[in-house]
Structures are given as C-alpha cells and as structure tokens.
Amino acid sequence: MADPRPDVATAFADPDYDVLIIGGGINGLATFRDLAMQGVRVLLVERGDLASGASAASSHMIHGGIRYLENGEFRLVRESVRERNALLRTAPHHVSPLRTTIPITTVFSGLFAAPLRFLTHTQGKPKARGALLIKVGLTIYDLFSRDGGAVPRHRFLGKKASREELPRLAENFRFTATYYDASLRDPERLALDVALDAESHEGATALTYVEAVGAAPNGVIVRDLLTGREQTIAARVIVNAAGPWLDLTNAALGRESALTGGTKGSHIVLDHPELLAATGGREIFFEHDDGRIVLVYPLKDRVLVGTTDIDADPAEPAVCTEEEVDYFFDLIAQVFPDIAVDRSHIVFRFSGIRPLPRHDDLAPGFVSRDYRIVDAEGPGAPMLDLVGGKWTTFRALGEHLADRTLALIGRERVVSTDGLAIGGGRDFPSPAEADAWIRRELGGFSPERGRVLLERYGTRARDVARYIAEVEPDDEAIAGPLLSTAEVAYMVSQEKVVHATDVVLRRTDLAFTGDLTGEVLEQVLSALAEAAGWDDARVEAERALAITELRERHGVTLTRAGARQRAR
C-alpha cells in the first residue's frame, strides 16, 4: 500500500542519513533541531504523535528544581535555572513567570532529616520541611537564579500576612514562602515549534507514527504504522531518545539494556472556580503527609493538581487511578480544608512515566532528574542512549547530545541554539502590546479569536491567518472562538496531524480544559475528513479511536449526541 503521507514516502525513498533519532519527545526533538541547524542530514522517527508520551504528561512547569538541592544536584539546579531564564526570553508564547507559594507549618522541622537525606538518600519517617530549612534552600536558589532579574527573589510572610493574601489557607500554616519559577502553558505546542524549526533546515525530517521495530545489518528497520510498510534506515549515528521506553527500544533492535527505571506521575484538571480563586493566581507547592512534593496550580482558568511518584512498568499504559484521585483530594483538603472538591469537578486526567535512570531500591523521590549519554553499538553504526532528561533543560541537553553526535560523524558545530528564539516566540509582543499586535496582524479575526491564535501559535499566528485568507476562506467556528474548520485544515497541512486525537489532545487544549463535547468532536472529525480526504470508514475509525483513548486514558466520556460526561 502506498503511503499517503509525502514526508514518509520521501524519507523511505532515500533512506541514508547522517543521524537517525528514535523518539519524538522534547529531548529527541531538541537534539533534532540542534543537528538540523548544523546542516546534518537527520531523520527523527516517533511511533506516536510528537510529544505524545512522557513529554505530554508534565506538570506544565519550567523550573529550576529547588528540591534537587537537597539531593546535592547543584549542577542540575544551576543548568535548570539558567535554561528556565532563557526560555522566558526565547519561548515567551508558552513560558511565563509563575509565582509559587510554599505553605509552612513549623520552624525547625527537617533540620536533621535533610542532611541525612543529602548524605544517604534515604527517607526514613517523613518530616515536613520547616521555615528555617526552606529559607536556607530558597536563599541558595536565589543565588542560582541571578540572571539580570529574570525572576524576583523569594519572600517570607508570617501567618497574618499570609492570611491576607490567601484567606482560604488552612489555619495550621504559620508561614508562607513565595518565589518564582515558570509556567509552561502548552508543552505539546512548544515541542511542535521545536520540530518545525528543525524542519525549516534542508535535510531534516521528522516522521510521526513510524516505529523502530528491528535491526538490519546496515541499519534500523522502521515501520509506518498507518500502512504497515517497512524500510531500513541507514545512518552514521543512531540516537535512542525513547525516554522511558529506551530499554524496550533497544530490545527491539536486538540489544539488551537495563538503563531506565521510570516512575509514574499523574495529574487531574479541575473546573472549580472557588478553588481557582483560593490559589490567588499562584501555584501552591507543598508537602503531603507522606513527604512527597505536590502542587495545586491555576492554569487556563482551571486548576491542575499533581503529582504522584510511583514505580511503573513502561510496557503498560500509564493511567491516573482512583487511588491517586483520592490522594489528590486529600492533599487539597490539607491546604484548603473548607473547599469541597469531588469527582464532578474533574474535567481531565493524565498520567505519564518519567524517563528516570534505573534506581533499584533508591526511593523514587531521590532518583536523579539529571541526564547522561551512554555509548553503545547499534545496528550498523555507533549508538548513543539518552538516559533521563526533563523539560526545563531540553535545549542544553539537545546541545550536549548533538555535540557528542557531531564528534562521531566528524562534523563541527557551526551555530549555537543558546538564546535563539523558538518558533512563535520570535518577536512575541509583551502583554501590554498584545492587543495592538492582534489588531495589526490578525485584523480579520475578532479580538477573542485573535487572542486564542496568539496564545496557541505565538507570532506564527500570522501564518495561520494568511493560510485561512488564501487557502481556506470558508471558515466555520468549532467550539466558539477556540477552533475553526480552516484552522484544522492548517494543522493537517502544516503541523503533521494524522489522527483526530492529535487535534483535540495536542494541537489544542480542548480536552484538557473540558471544552471537548461529543458535538465538538463531530465537528473536528468533519473538518478533518474535508482537509485530509477521509472516507466514511476512516471517520468512523477515528471517532472510535478518540472516544476510547479519551475514556481509558483521560477519564472523559463523550457521546455522539453531543453531551459530555466529565472525567471521574
């Protein structure tokens, strides 16, 4: 069967590359972008949609990792803070400052437990971190954070002042400490921008729904999951950036490895105006009774609550369980005890596996979030295994992995990604200039629709507006100002959309915010059928795929009649 996707057909027709990257999460994509900018002929294959695995299941934060100080990971904190500050400048369309408050119950607690954790990486009986320990940690964190005033320094408040700012806070909190990290509004869209930046350079191609399934004497056998067609890709270097599935990928290529030991992190999204107001527009970041760090985070007029840290098998789908939901409700009650929260408030659930290194008996909370690159021998070429990595440091990680790759192919770096704007972050207007930018650049849209496009695409919204005006002038609204038929056509043409789930879960936040109904899904399917040339059988298959994935992975039940039963 011929592949209907021109990019797959072209890549398979000329299957010799300098570099093959397996895995289209943010770290594989960052390496892809960096190598593309050096003029390397590079192919990336991803068995799903871009950033649809671990990268999609993040806590939507770009952070320096204050808690890593307790583990002694000073290099990682320094790099994380530097990259966080850089992303505020290079990706301002998706990354913005996030005020974060830690409620504190004691003064001295944890002073002896913290050095023990630092020296032995054992937890013992959980002890809440007291005000003095948190003050020391935040003071050190401020030293790492110095970068031209990118974010303000931390501040402490006593009980009375804390109550004035957060009147719904539990009475047992005696202090609050407030500092700044950064919010990542749309992780999947930032990842897409990284991919599109790479593909703007000749010789760089990213293929979705193409899986590495085996080894040949001269390369890696990949399979187009839409058609079943297989092709051997030859490369001078192979990069395994499959994240928590690194060992499984190696096994498929005939190599045994035991490098990873990921943990599951789950989240719920609540439509709860009372809880949203209680946060005071800031993330609440605190300790549960079991010593685990958790968060209550206002995002997109919803409240994101997370996260867990449970050992998980990457061969099994990660889902948010009922026990985890109960855990989240319990932690909300610890901070805002007079606010009632139940399952009727949940609009979305999600869960993913962190790409952590194998940690045997080490408690999950002490497993390093740093990354390392392991040399190996792949089918017909040297292979680099990427172990670990996190959203905040993706650019620096991509640079390090690209440098190792360049050395293996005998090429030199010609340009740096450091400080380079990403996608729609180029020339992004400040908040004060946004309305004027929308009027000037997106004058054919209503102000509300223009704001949606600017938030979703950054300054690439101009390309969307031009496409709609020139190619798809018959534009019909889907879910009010949140989407349109012409924008769906743009996504198919320019953003690698293959399935309906790509649109409702990753190109937009319709499912995340609870704005996806059965009726909206039908409108999306109709727009996709028109744009991609789907027949009735394909539409029915896509409908079934979307309904099943939304129900089983995200707790969202849709009906064809248009009603929506919220995630439970």
TORZAPA-671086 format. One record per residue (C-alpha): y, x, z; residue in one letter; residue number from 0. Coordinates in steps of 0.25 Angstrom, whole numbers, plus 2048, in hexadecimal, padded with zeros to 3 digits. Example, Ala and Ser with C-alpha at 12.3 -4.5 7.8 and 13.67 -1.06 7.14 Angstrom:
REC    py    px    pz   residu   num
REC   7EE   831   81F        a     0
REC   7FC   837   81D        s     1
//
This chain:
REC    py    px    pz   residu   num
REC   800   800   800        m     0
REC   80E   805   7FC        a     1
REC   817   808   808        d     2
REC   823   7FE   807        p     3
REC   82C   808   80E        r     4
REC   833   812   805        p     5
REC   834   81C   810        d     6
REC   825   81D   813        v     7
REC   822   81D   804        a     8
REC   82B   829   802        t     9
REC   827   831   80E        a    10
REC   818   82F   80B        f    11
REC   81B   833   7FC        a    12
REC   820   841   800        d    13
REC   819   844   80E        p    14
REC   81C   852   810        d    15
REC   827   854   81B        y    16
REC   82C   860   823        d    17
REC   82A   857   830        v    18
REC   823   84B   834        l    19
REC   827   844   841        i    20
REC   81D   83A   847        i    21
REC   825   830   84F        g    22
REC   832   828   84D        g    23
REC   837   827   85B        g    24
REC   844   82C   85F        i    25
REC   83F   83B   861        n    26
REC   838   83B   854        g    27
REC   844   835   84D        l    28
REC   84D   83F   853        a    29
REC   845   84B   84E        t    30
REC   844   844   840        f    31
REC   853   843   840        r    32
REC   855   851   844        d    33
REC   84C   857   83A        l    34
REC   851   84E   82F        a    35
REC   85F   854   832        m    36
REC   859   862   82F        q    37
REC   855   85E   821        g    38
REC   846   85D   825        v    39
REC   83D   854   81D        r    40
REC   838   84C   829        v    41
REC   82F   83F   82A        l    42
REC   82E   837   836        l    43
REC   823   82C   838        v    44
REC   823   821   842        e    45
REC   817   817   844        r    46
REC   821   80C   848        g    47
REC   830   80A   847        d    48
REC   839   815   84A        l    49
REC   83B   816   859        a    50
REC   832   80A   85C        s    51
REC   829   811   867        g    52
REC   82E   819   873        a    53
REC   83C   81A   86D        s    54
REC   83E   80B   86D        a    55
REC   839   809   87B        a    56
REC   844   811   882        s    57
REC   84D   80D   88D        s    58
REC   859   80D   883        h    59
REC   85F   819   88A        m    60
REC   864   827   887        i    61
REC   864   82E   894        h    62
REC   865   83C   89A        g    63
REC   859   839   8A3        g    64
REC   85F   83A   8B1        i    65
REC   851   838   8B7        r    66
REC   84C   844   8AF        y    67
REC   854   84D   8B9        l    68
REC   84A   84A   8C4        e    69
REC   83F   84F   8BB        n    70
REC   846   85C   8B8        g    71
REC   848   859   8AA        e    72
REC   856   85F   8A9        f    73
REC   855   864   89A        r    74
REC   851   856   896        l    75
REC   85D   850   89E        v    76
REC   867   859   898        r    77
REC   862   857   88A        e    78
REC   861   848   88C        s    79
REC   870   847   892        v    80
REC   875   84F   886        r    81
REC   86D   846   87C        e    82
REC   872   83A   883        r    83
REC   880   83E   882        n    84
REC   87F   842   873        a    85
REC   878   834   870        l    86
REC   884   82D   876        l    87
REC   88C   834   86B        r    88
REC   882   835   85F        t    89
REC   87C   827   861        a    90
REC   887   81E   867        p    91
REC   882   812   85F        h    92
REC   875   812   868        h    93
REC   878   81B   874        v    94
REC   883   818   87E        s    95
REC   886   81B   88D        p    96
REC   87E   814   897        l    97
REC   883   812   8A5        r    98
REC   877   813   8AF        t    99
REC   877   810   8BD        t   100
REC   86D   814   8C8        i   101
REC   86C   80B   8D4        p   102
REC   868   813   8E0        i   103
REC   863   80E   8EE        t   104
REC   862   81B   8F6        t   105
REC   86A   828   8F9        v   106
REC   85F   833   8FB        f   107
REC   852   82D   8F5        s   108
REC   84B   837   8EC        g   109
REC   851   844   8F0        l   110
REC   844   849   8F4        f   111
REC   83C   842   8EA        a   112
REC   844   846   8DE        a   113
REC   841   855   8E0        p   114
REC   833   852   8E2        l   115
REC   832   84B   8D4        r   116
REC   83A   856   8CE        f   117
REC   830   861   8D3        l   118
REC   823   859   8D2        t   119
REC   825   84E   8C8        h   120
REC   81E   845   8D2        t   121
REC   824   838   8D7        q   122
REC   81E   834   8E4        g   123
REC   823   827   8EA        k   124
REC   82F   823   8E2        p   125
REC   83C   825   8E9        k   126
REC   849   81F   8E4        a   127
REC   853   82A   8E0        r   128
REC   85F   829   8EA        g   129
REC   86E   82A   8E7        a   130
REC   86F   839   8EA        l   131
REC   863   83D   8E1        l   132
REC   869   834   8D6        i   133
REC   877   83A   8D8        k   134
REC   871   848   8D6        v   135
REC   86A   844   8CA        g   136
REC   876   83E   8C3        l   137
REC   87F   84A   8C7        t   138
REC   875   853   8BF        i   139
REC   874   848   8B4        y   140
REC   883   849   8B3        d   141
REC   883   858   8B1        l   142
REC   879   856   8A5        f   143
REC   881   84B   89F        s   144
REC   88E   853   89D        r   145
REC   892   851   88F        d   146
REC   8A0   84E   88C        g   147
REC   8A0   842   895        g   148
REC   895   83B   88D        a   149
REC   892   832   899        v   150
REC   899   831   8A6        p   151
REC   894   837   8B3        r   152
REC   88C   82F   8BD        h   153
REC   892   828   8C9        r   154
REC   88C   822   8D6        f   155
REC   890   815   8DD        l   156
REC   88D   810   8EB        g   157
REC   888   802   8EE        k   158
REC   895   7FB   8EE        k   159
REC   89A   801   8E1        a   160
REC   88C   7FF   8DA        s   161
REC   88C   7F0   8DE        r   162
REC   89A   7EF   8D8        e   163
REC   894   7F4   8CA        e   164
REC   886   7EE   8CB        l   165
REC   887   7E2   8D5        p   166
REC   879   7DD   8D2        r   167
REC   873   7EA   8D6        l   168
REC   868   7EA   8E2        a   169
REC   86E   7EB   8F0        e   170
REC   865   7F7   8F3        n   171
REC   86C   800   8E9        f   172
REC   876   809   8F1        r   173
REC   87C   811   8E5        f   174
REC   87D   811   8D6        t   175
REC   87E   81E   8CD        a   176
REC   883   81C   8BF        t   177
REC   882   825   8B4        y   178
REC   882   825   8A5        y   179
REC   877   827   89A        d   180
REC   876   820   88D        a   181
REC   871   813   887        s   182
REC   868   813   87A        l   183
REC   86B   805   874        r   184
REC   861   805   869        d   185
REC   857   810   869        p   186
REC   84F   80C   85D        e   187
REC   85C   80B   854        r   188
REC   861   819   859        l   189
REC   853   81E   855        a   190
REC   855   818   847        l   191
REC   862   81E   846        d   192
REC   85C   82C   848        v   193
REC   851   829   83E        a   194
REC   85B   824   833        l   195
REC   864   831   836        d   196
REC   858   839   833        a   197
REC   854   832   826        e   198
REC   862   834   821        s   199
REC   85E   842   81E        h   200
REC   855   845   812        e   201
REC   847   847   815        g   202
REC   846   83F   822        a   203
REC   83D   833   822        t   204
REC   839   82A   82E        a   205
REC   82D   820   82C        l   206
REC   82A   815   835        t   207
REC   81D   80E   837        y   208
REC   816   81B   831        v   209
REC   80C   821   83B        e   210
REC   806   82F   83C        a   211
REC   7F7   82B   83C        v   212
REC   7EF   838   839        g   213
REC   7EF   847   835        a   214
REC   7EC   84D   827        a   215
REC   7EA   85C   824        p   216
REC   7F8   85C   81F        n   217
REC   800   852   827        g   218
REC   801   845   82F        v   219
REC   7FB   838   829        i   220
REC   805   82D   82B        v   221
REC   803   81E   829        r   222
REC   80C   814   824        d   223
REC   809   808   82E        l   224
REC   80F   7FE   824        l   225
REC   806   801   819        t   226
REC   7FB   80A   81F        g   227
REC   7FE   815   815        r   228
REC   7FB   823   81A        e   229
REC   801   830   816        q   230
REC   800   83F   81A        t   231
REC   80D   845   81E        i   232
REC   80E   854   81E        a   233
REC   819   85B   826        a   234
REC   81C   869   82A        r   235
REC   81E   864   839        v   236
REC   819   857   83F        i   237
REC   821   852   84B        v   238
REC   81A   848   855        n   239
REC   825   840   85B        a   240
REC   81C   834   85E        a   241
REC   821   833   86D        g   242
REC   817   82D   876        p   243
REC   80D   82C   86A        w   244
REC   80D   83B   868        l   245
REC   7FF   83D   86C        d   246
REC   7FA   831   865        l   247
REC   801   836   858        t   248
REC   7FA   844   85A        n   249
REC   7ED   83D   85B        a   250
REC   7EF   836   84E        a   251
REC   7F2   844   848        l   252
REC   7E5   84A   84E        g   253
REC   7EC   851   859        r   254
REC   7E9   84F   868        e   255
REC   7F4   850   871        s   256
REC   7F8   84B   87F        a   257
REC   807   84D   880        l   258
REC   80C   83F   883        t   259
REC   80B   836   88F        g   260
REC   816   82B   88D        g   261
REC   81A   821   897        t   262
REC   81D   812   894        k   263
REC   82B   80D   897        g   264
REC   82E   7FE   896        s   265
REC   83B   7F6   896        h   266
REC   83F   7E8   896        i   267
REC   84C   7E2   890        v   268
REC   852   7D6   898        l   269
REC   85C   7CC   893        d   270
REC   863   7CA   8A1        h   271
REC   872   7C8   8A1        p   272
REC   872   7C9   8B0        e   273
REC   86A   7D6   8B1        l   274
REC   873   7DB   8A6        l   275
REC   87F   7D8   8AD        a   276
REC   87A   7DE   8BA        a   277
REC   878   7EC   8B4        t   278
REC   887   7ED   8B2        g   279
REC   885   7F3   8A4        g   280
REC   87D   7FF   8A8        r   281
REC   86F   804   8A9        e   282
REC   869   803   8B7        i   283
REC   860   80F   8B9        f   284
REC   858   80F   8C6        f   285
REC   84A   812   8CD        e   286
REC   840   808   8CF        h   287
REC   838   808   8DC        d   288
REC   82D   810   8D5        d   289
REC   837   81B   8D2        g   290
REC   838   818   8C3        r   291
REC   845   818   8BC        i   292
REC   849   80B   8B6        v   293
REC   855   804   8AF        l   294
REC   85C   7F7   8AD        v   295
REC   865   7F9   8A0        y   296
REC   86E   7F0   899        p   297
REC   86C   7F1   88A        l   298
REC   871   7E7   87F        k   299
REC   874   7DC   889        d   300
REC   866   7DD   88E        r   301
REC   860   7E5   89A        v   302
REC   856   7F0   897        l   303
REC   84C   7F2   8A3        v   304
REC   843   7FE   8A4        g   305
REC   83B   807   8A4        t   306
REC   82D   80A   8A9        t   307
REC   826   817   8A8        d   308
REC   817   815   8A7        i   309
REC   80C   81D   8A1        d   310
REC   808   817   893        a   311
REC   7FE   819   888        d   312
REC   805   81B   87B        p   313
REC   7F9   815   873        a   314
REC   7FD   808   87A        e   315
REC   809   7FF   877        p   316
REC   814   800   882        a   317
REC   818   7F3   887        v   318
REC   820   7EE   893        c   319
REC   816   7E8   89D        t   320
REC   819   7DC   8A6        e   321
REC   817   7E6   8B2        e   322
REC   823   7EE   8AC        e   323
REC   82B   7E2   8AB        v   324
REC   829   7DF   8B9        d   325
REC   82C   7ED   8BD        y   326
REC   83A   7EB   8B5        f   327
REC   83D   7DE   8BD        f   328
REC   83A   7E5   8CA        d   329
REC   844   7F0   8C7        l   330
REC   84F   7E7   8C2        i   331
REC   84D   7E0   8D0        a   332
REC   84F   7ED   8D7        q   333
REC   85D   7EF   8D1        v   334
REC   862   7E1   8CE        f   335
REC   85A   7D8   8D9        p   336
REC   862   7CB   8D7        d   337
REC   860   7CB   8C8        i   338
REC   854   7C3   8C3        a   339
REC   84C   7C9   8B7        v   340
REC   83F   7C3   8B1        d   341
REC   837   7C4   8A4        r   342
REC   840   7B9   89E        s   343
REC   84B   7C3   89D        h   344
REC   843   7CD   895        i   345
REC   846   7CE   886        v   346
REC   83F   7DA   882        f   347
REC   835   7E4   888        r   348
REC   831   7F2   882        f   349
REC   829   7FE   886        s   350
REC   826   80C   881        g   351
REC   81F   819   884        i   352
REC   828   825   887        r   353
REC   824   831   880        p   354
REC   821   83A   88C        l   355
REC   819   846   88D        p   356
REC   80B   845   894        r   357
REC   80D   845   8A3        h   358
REC   7FF   843   8A9        d   359
REC   801   840   8B8        d   360
REC   810   842   8B8        l   361
REC   817   835   8BB        a   362
REC   81E   82F   8AF        p   363
REC   82C   830   8B5        g   364
REC   82B   83F   8B6        f   365
REC   826   841   8A7        v   366
REC   830   849   8A0        s   367
REC   838   842   896        r   368
REC   83B   84F   88E        d   369
REC   834   853   881        y   370
REC   82C   85E   87C        r   371
REC   827   862   86E        i   372
REC   819   867   86D        v   373
REC   814   86F   861        d   374
REC   807   86B   85A        a   375
REC   7FF   86C   84D        e   376
REC   800   85F   845        g   377
REC   7F8   85C   838        p   378
REC   7FD   866   82E        g   379
REC   809   86A   836        a   380
REC   80F   86E   843        p   381
REC   812   862   84C        m   382
REC   81C   860   857        l   383
REC   819   856   862        d   384
REC   824   850   869        l   385
REC   821   84C   878        v   386
REC   82B   844   87F        g   387
REC   83A   841   87C        g   388
REC   844   836   87F        k   389
REC   84F   82E   879        w   390
REC   85A   836   87E        t   391
REC   856   843   879        t   392
REC   851   83F   86B        f   393
REC   85B   847   864        r   394
REC   859   854   86B        a   395
REC   84A   852   86B        l   396
REC   84B   850   85C        g   397
REC   853   85D   85A        e   398
REC   849   865   862        h   399
REC   83D   85F   85B        l   400
REC   844   861   84D        a   401
REC   847   870   851        d   402
REC   838   872   854        r   403
REC   834   86B   847        t   404
REC   83F   873   83F        l   405
REC   839   880   844        a   406
REC   82B   87C   840        l   407
REC   830   87A   831        i   408
REC   839   886   831        g   409
REC   846   87E   830        r   410
REC   853   880   837        e   411
REC   85C   875   83D        r   412
REC   868   872   835        v   413
REC   86F   867   83D        v   414
REC   86E   862   84B        s   415
REC   86D   854   850        t   416
REC   875   857   85C        d   417
REC   881   84E   85D        g   418
REC   87E   847   850        l   419
REC   881   838   84F        a   420
REC   875   82F   84D        i   421
REC   874   824   843        g   422
REC   87F   819   846        g   423
REC   885   822   851        g   424
REC   88D   829   847        r   425
REC   89C   825   848        d   426
REC   898   81A   852        f   427
REC   8A4   813   857        p   428
REC   8A8   813   866        s   429
REC   8A7   805   86E        p   430
REC   8B6   804   86C        a   431
REC   8B5   806   85D        e   432
REC   8A8   7FD   85A        a   433
REC   8AF   7F0   857        d   434
REC   8B8   7F7   84D        a   435
REC   8AD   7FE   847        w   436
REC   8A5   7F1   845        i   437
REC   8B1   7EB   83F        r   438
REC   8B3   7F6   835        r   439
REC   8A5   7FA   831        e   440
REC   89E   7ED   833        l   441
REC   8A8   7E3   830        g   442
REC   89F   7DA   828        g   443
REC   898   7D6   835        f   444
REC   89C   7CE   842        s   445
REC   8A1   7D7   84D        p   446
REC   894   7D3   855        e   447
REC   88B   7D7   849        r   448
REC   892   7E3   847        g   449
REC   890   7E8   856        r   450
REC   881   7E5   854        v   451
REC   881   7EE   848        l   452
REC   889   7F9   84E        l   453
REC   880   7F9   85B        e   454
REC   874   7F9   852        r   455
REC   877   803   848        y   456
REC   884   80B   84D        g   457
REC   88C   80F   841        t   458
REC   880   80D   838        r   459
REC   884   7FE   839        a   460
REC   88D   801   82D        r   461
REC   881   804   824        d   462
REC   87B   7F7   829        v   463
REC   888   7EF   825        a   464
REC   888   7F6   817        r   465
REC   879   7F2   815        y   466
REC   87C   7E4   819        i   467
REC   888   7E3   810        a   468
REC   882   7EA   804        e   469
REC   873   7E7   804        v   470
REC   871   7DA   80D        e   471
REC   87D   7D2   80D        p   472
REC   875   7C5   810        d   473
REC   875   7C8   81F        d   474
REC   86F   7BE   829        e   475
REC   870   7BF   838        a   476
REC   864   7C1   841        i   477
REC   865   7BF   850        a   478
REC   874   7BC   84E        g   479
REC   87C   7C9   84D        p   480
REC   870   7D2   851        l   481
REC   86A   7D4   843        l   482
REC   86A   7CF   835        s   483
REC   861   7CE   829        t   484
REC   869   7D9   821        a   485
REC   868   7E2   82D        e   486
REC   859   7E0   82E        v   487
REC   859   7E4   81F        a   488
REC   861   7F0   822        y   489
REC   857   7F4   82D        m   490
REC   84C   7F3   823        v   491
REC   853   7FB   818        s   492
REC   859   806   821        q   493
REC   852   806   82F        e   494
REC   843   807   82C        k   495
REC   840   7F9   831        v   496
REC   831   7F6   82E        v   497
REC   82E   7EA   838        h   498
REC   835   7DF   83E        a   499
REC   833   7E6   84B        t   500
REC   83B   7F1   846        d   501
REC   847   7E8   845        v   502
REC   846   7E0   852        v   503
REC   842   7EB   85B        l   504
REC   849   7F8   856        r   505
REC   853   7F5   84B        r   506
REC   859   7EA   854        t   507
REC   858   7E7   863        d   508
REC   855   7D8   860        l   509
REC   848   7D9   868        a   510
REC   84E   7E2   873        f   511
REC   859   7D8   877        t   512
REC   851   7CC   876        g   513
REC   859   7C7   869        d   514
REC   84C   7C6   861        l   515
REC   846   7B8   85F        t   516
REC   83C   7B3   856        g   517
REC   847   7AD   84D        e   518
REC   84D   7BB   84C        v   519
REC   840   7C2   849        l   520
REC   83E   7B8   83E        e   521
REC   84C   7BB   838        q   522
REC   849   7CA   839        v   523
REC   83C   7C8   832        l   524
REC   842   7C0   827        s   525
REC   84D   7CB   825        a   526
REC   842   7D6   825        l   527
REC   83A   7CE   81B        a   528
REC   846   7CE   812        e   529
REC   84A   7DC   813        a   530
REC   83C   7E3   813        a   531
REC   835   7D9   809        g   532
REC   82B   7D4   813        w   533
REC   822   7C9   80F        d   534
REC   81D   7BD   818        d   535
REC   811   7C5   81D        a   536
REC   819   7D1   821        r   537
REC   823   7C8   828        v   538
REC   818   7C1   830        e   539
REC   812   7CF   834        a   540
REC   820   7D4   838        e   541
REC   822   7C7   840        r   542
REC   815   7C9   847        a   543
REC   817   7D8   84A        l   544
REC   825   7D5   850        a   545
REC   820   7C9   859        i   546
REC   814   7D1   85E        t   547
REC   81C   7DE   861        e   548
REC   827   7D7   868        l   549
REC   81E   7CF   871        r   550
REC   814   7DA   874        e   551
REC   81D   7E6   875        r   552
REC   82A   7DF   87A        h   553
REC   827   7D2   881        g   554
REC   82F   7CA   877        v   555
REC   828   7BD   871        t   556
REC   82E   7B7   865        l   557
REC   82A   7AA   85E        t   558
REC   82D   7A7   84F        r   559
REC   834   79B   853        a   560
REC   83F   7A4   858        g   561
REC   83E   7A3   867        a   562
REC   83D   7B0   86F        r   563
REC   835   7B1   87C        q   564
REC   83B   7BD   884        r   565
REC   833   7C9   888        a   566
REC   82C   7C6   894        r   567
//
